[in-house]
Amino acid sequence: MGEQKRKKDTKPEFIFGKKNYKWLFIGLAFIAIGFILMAGGGSDDPNVFDSSIFSWRRIRLAPTLVLIGFGIQIYAILLNPNKHSKK
């Protein structure tokens, strides 16, 4: 009897708060955009060289966006949603 009451009284809590999930989805968006920008640039004919694989977008921009996305993910995991600001 006591165990059923205890299970009834406990409210399920999520590990992360609303703020954490918002930052997680922002980080996922950055990672997805980075991988989308890295895609493509190949050639259908293996005998023809296509220099578009060395474009600034694929070499600099896309990996930077992916790394920023991973950084945002780490921030979202470490963020304390219960911390109240003193403003």
Gaussian input, Z-matrix of N, CA and C with variables (Angstrom, degrees):
# hf/3-21g

backbone

0 1
 N
 C     1     B1
 C     2     B2     1     A1
 N     3     B3     2     A2     1     D1
 C     4     B4     3     A3     2     D2
 C     5     B5     4     A4     3     D3
 N     6     B6     5     A5     4     D4
 C     7     B7     6     A6     5     D5
 C     8     B8     7     A7     6     D6
 N     9     B9     8     A8     7     D7
 C    10    B10     9     A9     8     D8
 C    11    B11    10    A10     9     D9
 N    12    B12    11    A11    10    D10
 C    13    B13    12    A12    11    D11
 C    14    B14    13    A13    12    D12
 N    15    B15    14    A14    13    D13
 C    16    B16    15    A15    14    D14
 C    17    B17    16    A16    15    D15
 N    18    B18    17    A17    16    D16
 C    19    B19    18    A18    17    D17
 C    20    B20    19    A19    18    D18
 N    21    B21    20    A20    19    D19
 C    22    B22    21    A21    20    D20
 C    23    B23    22    A22    21    D21
 N    24    B24    23    A23    22    D22
 C    25    B25    24    A24    23    D23
 C    26    B26    25    A25    24    D24
 N    27    B27    26    A26    25    D25
 C    28    B28    27    A27    26    D26
 C    29    B29    28    A28    27    D27
 N    30    B30    29    A29    28    D28
 C    31    B31    30    A30    29    D29
 C    32    B32    31    A31    30    D30
 N    33    B33    32    A32    31    D31
 C    34    B34    33    A33    32    D32
 C    35    B35    34    A34    33    D33
 N    36    B36    35    A35    34    D34
 C    37    B37    36    A36    35    D35
 C    38    B38    37    A37    36    D36
 N    39    B39    38    A38    37    D37
 C    40    B40    39    A39    38    D38
 C    41    B41    40    A40    39    D39
 N    42    B42    41    A41    40    D40
 C    43    B43    42    A42    41    D41
 C    44    B44    43    A43    42    D42
 N    45    B45    44    A44    43    D43
 C    46    B46    45    A45    44    D44
 C    47    B47    46    A46    45    D45
 N    48    B48    47    A47    46    D46
 C    49    B49    48    A48    47    D47
 C    50    B50    49    A49    48    D48
 N    51    B51    50    A50    49    D49
 C    52    B52    51    A51    50    D50
 C    53    B53    52    A52    51    D51
 N    54    B54    53    A53    52    D52
 C    55    B55    54    A54    53    D53
 C    56    B56    55    A55    54    D54
 N    57    B57    56    A56    55    D55
 C    58    B58    57    A57    56    D56
 C    59    B59    58    A58    57    D57
 N    60    B60    59    A59    58    D58
 C    61    B61    60    A60    59    D59
 C    62    B62    61    A61    60    D60
 N    63    B63    62    A62    61    D61
 C    64    B64    63    A63    62    D62
 C    65    B65    64    A64    63    D63
 N    66    B66    65    A65    64    D64
 C    67    B67    66    A66    65    D65
 C    68    B68    67    A67    66    D66
 N    69    B69    68    A68    67    D67
 C    70    B70    69    A69    68    D68
 C    71    B71    70    A70    69    D69
 N    72    B72    71    A71    70    D70
 C    73    B73    72    A72    71    D71
 C    74    B74    73    A73    72    D72
 N    75    B75    74    A74    73    D73
 C    76    B76    75    A75    74    D74
 C    77    B77    76    A76    75    D75
 N    78    B78    77    A77    76    D76
 C    79    B79    78    A78    77    D77
 C    80    B80    79    A79    78    D78
 N    81    B81    80    A80    79    D79
 C    82    B82    81    A81    80    D80
 C    83    B83    82    A82    81    D81
 N    84    B84    83    A83    82    D82
 C    85    B85    84    A84    83    D83
 C    86    B86    85    A85    84    D84
 N    87    B87    86    A86    85    D85
 C    88    B88    87    A87    86    D86
 C    89    B89    88    A88    87    D87
 N    90    B90    89    A89    88    D88
 C    91    B91    90    A90    89    D89
 C    92    B92    91    A91    90    D90
 N    93    B93    92    A92    91    D91
 C    94    B94    93    A93    92    D92
 C    95    B95    94    A94    93    D93
 N    96    B96    95    A95    94    D94
 C    97    B97    96    A96    95    D95
 C    98    B98    97    A97    96    D96
 N    99    B99    98    A98    97    D97
 C   100   B100    99    A99    98    D98
 C   101   B101   100   A100    99    D99
 N   102   B102   101   A101   100   D100
 C   103   B103   102   A102   101   D101
 C   104   B104   103   A103   102   D102
 N   105   B105   104   A104   103   D103
 C   106   B106   105   A105   104   D104
 C   107   B107   106   A106   105   D105
 N   108   B108   107   A107   106   D106
 C   109   B109   108   A108   107   D107
 C   110   B110   109   A109   108   D108
 N   111   B111   110   A110   109   D109
 C   112   B112   111   A111   110   D110
 C   113   B113   112   A112   111   D111
 N   114   B114   113   A113   112   D112
 C   115   B115   114   A114   113   D113
 C   116   B116   115   A115   114   D114
 N   117   B117   116   A116   115   D115
 C   118   B118   117   A117   116   D116
 C   119   B119   118   A118   117   D117
 N   120   B120   119   A119   118   D118
 C   121   B121   120   A120   119   D119
 C   122   B122   121   A121   120   D120
 N   123   B123   122   A122   121   D121
 C   124   B124   123   A123   122   D122
 C   125   B125   124   A124   123   D123
 N   126   B126   125   A125   124   D124
 C   127   B127   126   A126   125   D125
 C   128   B128   127   A127   126   D126
 N   129   B129   128   A128   127   D127
 C   130   B130   129   A129   128   D128
 C   131   B131   130   A130   129   D129
 N   132   B132   131   A131   130   D130
 C   133   B133   132   A132   131   D131
 C   134   B134   133   A133   132   D132
 N   135   B135   134   A134   133   D133
 C   136   B136   135   A135   134   D134
 C   137   B137   136   A136   135   D135
 N   138   B138   137   A137   136   D136
 C   139   B139   138   A138   137   D137
 C   140   B140   139   A139   138   D138
 N   141   B141   140   A140   139   D139
 C   142   B142   141   A141   140   D140
 C   143   B143   142   A142   141   D141
 N   144   B144   143   A143   142   D142
 C   145   B145   144   A144   143   D143
 C   146   B146   145   A145   144   D144
 N   147   B147   146   A146   145   D145
 C   148   B148   147   A147   146   D146
 C   149   B149   148   A148   147   D147
 N   150   B150   149   A149   148   D148
 C   151   B151   150   A150   149   D149
 C   152   B152   151   A151   150   D150
 N   153   B153   152   A152   151   D151
 C   154   B154   153   A153   152   D152
 C   155   B155   154   A154   153   D153
 N   156   B156   155   A155   154   D154
 C   157   B157   156   A156   155   D155
 C   158   B158   157   A157   156   D156
 N   159   B159   158   A158   157   D157
 C   160   B160   159   A159   158   D158
 C   161   B161   160   A160   159   D159
 N   162   B162   161   A161   160   D160
 C   163   B163   162   A162   161   D161
 C   164   B164   163   A163   162   D162
 N   165   B165   164   A164   163   D163
 C   166   B166   165   A165   164   D164
 C   167   B167   166   A166   165   D165
 N   168   B168   167   A167   166   D166
 C   169   B169   168   A168   167   D167
 C   170   B170   169   A169   168   D168
 N   171   B171   170   A170   169   D169
 C   172   B172   171   A171   170   D170
 C   173   B173   172   A172   171   D171
 N   174   B174   173   A173   172   D172
 C   175   B175   174   A174   173   D173
 C   176   B176   175   A175   174   D174
 N   177   B177   176   A176   175   D175
 C   178   B178   177   A177   176   D176
 C   179   B179   178   A178   177   D177
 N   180   B180   179   A179   178   D178
 C   181   B181   180   A180   179   D179
 C   182   B182   181   A181   180   D180
 N   183   B183   182   A182   181   D181
 C   184   B184   183   A183   182   D182
 C   185   B185   184   A184   183   D183
 N   186   B186   185   A185   184   D184
 C   187   B187   186   A186   185   D185
 C   188   B188   187   A187   186   D186
 N   189   B189   188   A188   187   D187
 C   190   B190   189   A189   188   D188
 C   191   B191   190   A190   189   D189
 N   192   B192   191   A191   190   D190
 C   193   B193   192   A192   191   D191
 C   194   B194   193   A193   192   D192
 N   195   B195   194   A194   193   D193
 C   196   B196   195   A195   194   D194
 C   197   B197   196   A196   195   D195
 N   198   B198   197   A197   196   D196
 C   199   B199   198   A198   197   D197
 C   200   B200   199   A199   198   D198
 N   201   B201   200   A200   199   D199
 C   202   B202   201   A201   200   D200
 C   203   B203   202   A202   201   D201
 N   204   B204   203   A203   202   D202
 C   205   B205   204   A204   203   D203
 C   206   B206   205   A205   204   D204
 N   207   B207   206   A206   205   D205
 C   208   B208   207   A207   206   D206
 C   209   B209   208   A208   207   D207
 N   210   B210   209   A209   208   D208
 C   211   B211   210   A210   209   D209
 C   212   B212   211   A211   210   D210
 N   213   B213   212   A212   211   D211
 C   214   B214   213   A213   212   D212
 C   215   B215   214   A214   213   D213
 N   216   B216   215   A215   214   D214
 C   217   B217   216   A216   215   D215
 C   218   B218   217   A217   216   D216
 N   219   B219   218   A218   217   D217
 C   220   B220   219   A219   218   D218
 C   221   B221   220   A220   219   D219
 N   222   B222   221   A221   220   D220
 C   223   B223   222   A222   221   D221
 C   224   B224   223   A223   222   D222
 N   225   B225   224   A224   223   D223
 C   226   B226   225   A225   224   D224
 C   227   B227   226   A226   225   D225
 N   228   B228   227   A227   226   D226
 C   229   B229   228   A228   227   D227
 C   230   B230   229   A229   228   D228
 N   231   B231   230   A230   229   D229
 C   232   B232   231   A231   230   D230
 C   233   B233   232   A232   231   D231
 N   234   B234   233   A233   232   D232
 C   235   B235   234   A234   233   D233
 C   236   B236   235   A235   234   D234
 N   237   B237   236   A236   235   D235
 C   238   B238   237   A237   236   D236
 C   239   B239   238   A238   237   D237
 N   240   B240   239   A239   238   D238
 C   241   B241   240   A240   239   D239
 C   242   B242   241   A241   240   D240
 N   243   B243   242   A242   241   D241
 C   244   B244   243   A243   242   D242
 C   245   B245   244   A244   243   D243
 N   246   B246   245   A245   244   D244
 C   247   B247   246   A246   245   D245
 C   248   B248   247   A247   246   D246
 N   249   B249   248   A248   247   D247
 C   250   B250   249   A249   248   D248
 C   251   B251   250   A250   249   D249
 N   252   B252   251   A251   250   D250
 C   253   B253   252   A252   251   D251
 C   254   B254   253   A253   252   D252
 N   255   B255   254   A254   253   D253
 C   256   B256   255   A255   254   D254
 C   257   B257   256   A256   255   D255
 N   258   B258   257   A257   256   D256
 C   259   B259   258   A258   257   D257
 C   260   B260   259   A259   258   D258

   B1=1.4540
   B2=1.5314
   B3=1.3319
   B4=1.4606
   B5=1.5188
   B6=1.3458
   B7=1.4573
   B8=1.5222
   B9=1.3292
   B10=1.4613
   B11=1.5200
   B12=1.3220
   B13=1.4648
   B14=1.5250
   B15=1.3209
   B16=1.4555
   B17=1.5334
   B18=1.3312
   B19=1.4644
   B20=1.5215
   B21=1.3177
   B22=1.4603
   B23=1.5318
   B24=1.3257
   B25=1.4611
   B26=1.5260
   B27=1.3158
   B28=1.4568
   B29=1.5229
   B30=1.2872
   B31=1.4619
   B32=1.5267
   B33=1.3270
   B34=1.4647
   B35=1.5300
   B36=1.3256
   B37=1.4618
   B38=1.5142
   B39=1.3168
   B40=1.4448
   B41=1.5290
   B42=1.3043
   B43=1.4581
   B44=1.5234
   B45=1.3224
   B46=1.4523
   B47=1.5135
   B48=1.3234
   B49=1.4527
   B50=1.5194
   B51=1.3095
   B52=1.4673
   B53=1.5325
   B54=1.3209
   B55=1.4604
   B56=1.5334
   B57=1.3407
   B58=1.4614
   B59=1.5264
   B60=1.3204
   B61=1.4617
   B62=1.5268
   B63=1.3151
   B64=1.4668
   B65=1.5305
   B66=1.3349
   B67=1.4662
   B68=1.5262
   B69=1.3374
   B70=1.4597
   B71=1.5273
   B72=1.3284
   B73=1.4646
   B74=1.5294
   B75=1.3266
   B76=1.4665
   B77=1.5279
   B78=1.3267
   B79=1.4626
   B80=1.5187
   B81=1.3254
   B82=1.4644
   B83=1.5261
   B84=1.3196
   B85=1.4654
   B86=1.5291
   B87=1.3439
   B88=1.4647
   B89=1.5316
   B90=1.3315
   B91=1.4580
   B92=1.5238
   B93=1.3278
   B94=1.4619
   B95=1.5218
   B96=1.3183
   B97=1.4721
   B98=1.5212
   B99=1.3341
   B100=1.4577
   B101=1.5163
   B102=1.3398
   B103=1.4570
   B104=1.5252
   B105=1.3104
   B106=1.4668
   B107=1.5266
   B108=1.3356
   B109=1.4673
   B110=1.5307
   B111=1.3278
   B112=1.4610
   B113=1.5261
   B114=1.2993
   B115=1.4604
   B116=1.5268
   B117=1.3131
   B118=1.4602
   B119=1.5085
   B120=1.3138
   B121=1.4517
   B122=1.5109
   B123=1.3128
   B124=1.4572
   B125=1.5148
   B126=1.3028
   B127=1.4578
   B128=1.5222
   B129=1.3218
   B130=1.4630
   B131=1.5249
   B132=1.3210
   B133=1.4582
   B134=1.5290
   B135=1.3359
   B136=1.4678
   B137=1.5286
   B138=1.3222
   B139=1.4609
   B140=1.5245
   B141=1.3257
   B142=1.4646
   B143=1.5220
   B144=1.3329
   B145=1.4574
   B146=1.5183
   B147=1.3075
   B148=1.4659
   B149=1.5320
   B150=1.3083
   B151=1.4741
   B152=1.5263
   B153=1.3225
   B154=1.4606
   B155=1.5302
   B156=1.3286
   B157=1.4645
   B158=1.5209
   B159=1.3110
   B160=1.4544
   B161=1.5220
   B162=1.3148
   B163=1.4638
   B164=1.5295
   B165=1.3109
   B166=1.4683
   B167=1.5163
   B168=1.3089
   B169=1.4693
   B170=1.5266
   B171=1.3183
   B172=1.4701
   B173=1.5195
   B174=1.3153
   B175=1.4670
   B176=1.5226
   B177=1.3152
   B178=1.4733
   B179=1.5297
   B180=1.3111
   B181=1.4660
   B182=1.5291
   B183=1.3135
   B184=1.4668
   B185=1.5327
   B186=1.3412
   B187=1.4721
   B188=1.5247
   B189=1.3291
   B190=1.4644
   B191=1.5172
   B192=1.3302
   B193=1.4644
   B194=1.5245
   B195=1.3273
   B196=1.4676
   B197=1.5291
   B198=1.3228
   B199=1.4679
   B200=1.5216
   B201=1.3250
   B202=1.4692
   B203=1.5262
   B204=1.3325
   B205=1.4597
   B206=1.5187
   B207=1.3434
   B208=1.4614
   B209=1.5270
   B210=1.3214
   B211=1.4577
   B212=1.5243
   B213=1.3205
   B214=1.4632
   B215=1.5262
   B216=1.3294
   B217=1.4644
   B218=1.5328
   B219=1.3170
   B220=1.4665
   B221=1.5160
   B222=1.3290
   B223=1.4633
   B224=1.5254
   B225=1.3335
   B226=1.4704
   B227=1.5219
   B228=1.3179
   B229=1.4556
   B230=1.5277
   B231=1.3184
   B232=1.4630
   B233=1.5298
   B234=1.3178
   B235=1.4591
   B236=1.5267
   B237=1.3101
   B238=1.4621
   B239=1.5322
   B240=1.3360
   B241=1.4577
   B242=1.5422
   B243=1.3153
   B244=1.4536
   B245=1.5153
   B246=1.3114
   B247=1.4495
   B248=1.5227
   B249=1.3078
   B250=1.4610
   B251=1.5241
   B252=1.3067
   B253=1.4667
   B254=1.5208
   B255=1.3356
   B256=1.4732
   B257=1.5186
   B258=1.2943
   B259=1.4680
   B260=1.4874
   A1=111.59
   A2=116.82
   A3=120.56
   A4=112.19
   A5=116.88
   A6=120.28
   A7=111.25
   A8=117.08
   A9=120.21
   A10=110.87
   A11=117.22
   A12=120.42
   A13=110.18
   A14=116.67
   A15=120.84
   A16=110.00
   A17=117.79
   A18=120.89
   A19=111.02
   A20=116.47
   A21=121.17
   A22=110.57
   A23=117.15
   A24=121.76
   A25=112.84
   A26=117.21
   A27=118.58
   A28=110.11
   A29=114.58
   A30=121.52
   A31=108.13
   A32=118.99
   A33=119.33
   A34=110.29
   A35=115.07
   A36=120.41
   A37=109.25
   A38=115.88
   A39=121.06
   A40=108.93
   A41=115.48
   A42=119.48
   A43=110.09
   A44=116.27
   A45=121.28
   A46=110.18
   A47=114.97
   A48=120.63
   A49=111.34
   A50=115.23
   A51=121.30
   A52=111.35
   A53=115.36
   A54=121.11
   A55=110.71
   A56=116.70
   A57=120.72
   A58=110.93
   A59=116.31
   A60=119.57
   A61=111.76
   A62=116.92
   A63=120.23
   A64=109.48
   A65=116.64
   A66=119.94
   A67=111.61
   A68=117.72
   A69=119.97
   A70=111.33
   A71=116.81
   A72=119.87
   A73=111.86
   A74=117.32
   A75=120.04
   A76=109.50
   A77=116.60
   A78=120.62
   A79=112.23
   A80=116.77
   A81=120.16
   A82=111.56
   A83=116.60
   A84=120.32
   A85=110.49
   A86=117.26
   A87=120.45
   A88=110.56
   A89=116.98
   A90=120.99
   A91=110.49
   A92=117.20
   A93=120.70
   A94=111.34
   A95=117.38
   A96=120.49
   A97=110.24
   A98=116.89
   A99=120.43
   A100=112.32
   A101=116.89
   A102=119.09
   A103=111.77
   A104=117.76
   A105=120.23
   A106=110.28
   A107=116.88
   A108=119.94
   A109=111.93
   A110=117.80
   A111=120.61
   A112=112.29
   A113=118.01
   A114=121.35
   A115=111.85
   A116=115.09
   A117=121.12
   A118=112.81
   A119=115.11
   A120=121.36
   A121=114.48
   A122=117.11
   A123=120.04
   A124=111.64
   A125=115.16
   A126=121.21
   A127=108.74
   A128=116.81
   A129=120.69
   A130=111.48
   A131=116.16
   A132=121.30
   A133=109.18
   A134=119.33
   A135=120.25
   A136=113.59
   A137=118.41
   A138=121.22
   A139=112.74
   A140=116.59
   A141=120.86
   A142=108.49
   A143=116.82
   A144=121.63
   A145=109.46
   A146=115.76
   A147=121.85
   A148=107.81
   A149=116.27
   A150=119.98
   A151=112.94
   A152=118.37
   A153=119.53
   A154=112.09
   A155=118.32
   A156=119.37
   A157=111.18
   A158=117.47
   A159=121.58
   A160=112.78
   A161=117.57
   A162=120.04
   A163=110.42
   A164=115.32
   A165=122.15
   A166=110.91
   A167=115.88
   A168=120.80
   A169=111.47
   A170=116.98
   A171=120.61
   A172=112.92
   A173=118.18
   A174=121.25
   A175=111.62
   A176=118.92
   A177=121.56
   A178=113.82
   A179=116.50
   A180=120.55
   A181=112.61
   A182=117.61
   A183=120.88
   A184=112.82
   A185=120.06
   A186=118.38
   A187=113.04
   A188=116.78
   A189=119.68
   A190=110.77
   A191=117.03
   A192=120.17
   A193=111.88
   A194=117.10
   A195=120.49
   A196=109.90
   A197=117.79
   A198=120.59
   A199=111.61
   A200=117.67
   A201=120.61
   A202=109.37
   A203=117.01
   A204=120.81
   A205=112.11
   A206=117.08
   A207=119.96
   A208=110.86
   A209=117.32
   A210=120.75
   A211=111.71
   A212=116.65
   A213=120.72
   A214=110.23
   A215=117.34
   A216=120.60
   A217=110.95
   A218=117.17
   A219=120.50
   A220=110.21
   A221=116.44
   A222=120.18
   A223=110.90
   A224=116.72
   A225=120.61
   A226=111.44
   A227=117.14
   A228=120.04
   A229=110.86
   A230=117.06
   A231=121.13
   A232=113.54
   A233=117.74
   A234=121.90
   A235=110.68
   A236=115.97
   A237=120.99
   A238=108.02
   A239=118.20
   A240=119.87
   A241=112.70
   A242=117.91
   A243=121.42
   A244=112.93
   A245=118.25
   A246=121.83
   A247=109.52
   A248=116.22
   A249=121.01
   A250=109.15
   A251=115.95
   A252=119.98
   A253=109.39
   A254=115.64
   A255=121.11
   A256=111.12
   A257=118.27
   A258=120.42
   A259=110.88
   D1=-44.02
   D2=-178.39
   D3=-66.33
   D4=-35.40
   D5=-179.13
   D6=-67.84
   D7=-38.76
   D8=178.47
   D9=-65.01
   D10=-39.09
   D11=179.40
   D12=-67.03
   D13=-40.44
   D14=-179.84
   D15=-64.68
   D16=-41.44
   D17=177.60
   D18=-65.41
   D19=-34.87
   D20=-179.85
   D21=-70.07
   D22=-37.55
   D23=-176.77
   D24=-76.41
   D25=-28.15
   D26=-178.45
   D27=-76.11
   D28=132.28
   D29=-179.93
   D30=-100.21
   D31=129.59
   D32=-179.62
   D33=-66.25
   D34=132.62
   D35=-179.97
   D36=-118.01
   D37=142.22
   D38=175.25
   D39=-80.26
   D40=152.65
   D41=178.80
   D42=-68.48
   D43=-41.89
   D44=-178.98
   D45=-104.98
   D46=156.89
   D47=175.96
   D48=-93.70
   D49=-178.29
   D50=-179.00
   D51=-61.33
   D52=-38.52
   D53=179.94
   D54=-64.01
   D55=-40.58
   D56=179.09
   D57=-62.35
   D58=-45.54
   D59=-178.71
   D60=-65.23
   D61=-35.35
   D62=177.47
   D63=-61.15
   D64=-46.80
   D65=-180.00
   D66=-68.88
   D67=-33.74
   D68=176.58
   D69=-62.00
   D70=-43.61
   D71=179.95
   D72=-69.44
   D73=-33.87
   D74=175.76
   D75=-64.27
   D76=-43.89
   D77=177.60
   D78=-62.39
   D79=-41.74
   D80=177.18
   D81=-62.38
   D82=-37.21
   D83=178.40
   D84=-64.54
   D85=-42.44
   D86=178.25
   D87=-61.83
   D88=-43.91
   D89=-179.72
   D90=-64.06
   D91=-43.98
   D92=-179.86
   D93=-63.73
   D94=-43.70
   D95=178.69
   D96=-62.66
   D97=-40.48
   D98=178.55
   D99=-61.30
   D100=-44.55
   D101=179.71
   D102=-70.17
   D103=-33.22
   D104=176.54
   D105=-65.33
   D106=-40.65
   D107=178.84
   D108=-68.47
   D109=-26.12
   D110=178.08
   D111=-77.17
   D112=-20.13
   D113=-173.57
   D114=-71.45
   D115=157.91
   D116=174.68
   D117=86.57
   D118=-168.94
   D119=177.35
   D120=89.57
   D121=3.40
   D122=179.83
   D123=-86.43
   D124=172.47
   D125=178.03
   D126=-119.74
   D127=143.89
   D128=178.46
   D129=-71.62
   D130=-32.01
   D131=-179.69
   D132=-98.09
   D133=119.70
   D134=-177.98
   D135=-68.77
   D136=-13.63
   D137=179.39
   D138=-86.48
   D139=-7.75
   D140=-178.28
   D141=-108.54
   D142=126.30
   D143=178.99
   D144=-87.45
   D145=132.37
   D146=178.39
   D147=-114.92
   D148=113.92
   D149=-175.50
   D150=-80.09
   D151=2.95
   D152=-179.25
   D153=-71.34
   D154=-12.46
   D155=176.70
   D156=-70.23
   D157=-17.14
   D158=178.95
   D159=-100.69
   D160=23.26
   D161=-178.79
   D162=-73.02
   D163=158.47
   D164=-179.23
   D165=-59.30
   D166=-35.72
   D167=-178.99
   D168=-62.96
   D169=-42.34
   D170=-176.69
   D171=-82.79
   D172=-27.46
   D173=-176.14
   D174=-90.88
   D175=-37.86
   D176=-174.14
   D177=-110.77
   D178=-52.90
   D179=-171.33
   D180=-68.49
   D181=-51.44
   D182=-175.04
   D183=-63.17
   D184=-47.96
   D185=177.55
   D186=-64.09
   D187=-32.86
   D188=177.25
   D189=-64.77
   D190=-42.55
   D191=177.53
   D192=-63.54
   D193=-38.14
   D194=178.54
   D195=-65.44
   D196=-44.36
   D197=179.24
   D198=-65.48
   D199=-38.62
   D200=175.86
   D201=-63.24
   D202=-40.79
   D203=177.78
   D204=-61.05
   D205=-42.45
   D206=177.51
   D207=-65.47
   D208=-37.26
   D209=176.10
   D210=-63.09
   D211=-41.31
   D212=177.34
   D213=-64.67
   D214=-37.71
   D215=177.80
   D216=-62.46
   D217=-43.09
   D218=178.32
   D219=-63.72
   D220=-42.90
   D221=177.37
   D222=-60.20
   D223=-42.73
   D224=-178.54
   D225=-64.81
   D226=-35.87
   D227=179.60
   D228=-70.97
   D229=-39.49
   D230=-176.68
   D231=-84.02
   D232=-11.67
   D233=-178.30
   D234=-65.88
   D235=133.07
   D236=178.49
   D237=-95.55
   D238=108.72
   D239=-175.64
   D240=-74.28
   D241=-16.65
   D242=-177.88
   D243=-89.08
   D244=-5.68
   D245=-179.81
   D246=-73.42
   D247=124.10
   D248=-179.29
   D249=-95.79
   D250=133.08
   D251=178.14
   D252=-79.30
   D253=150.82
   D254=-176.29
   D255=-100.49
   D256=39.02
   D257=179.78
   D258=-83.44

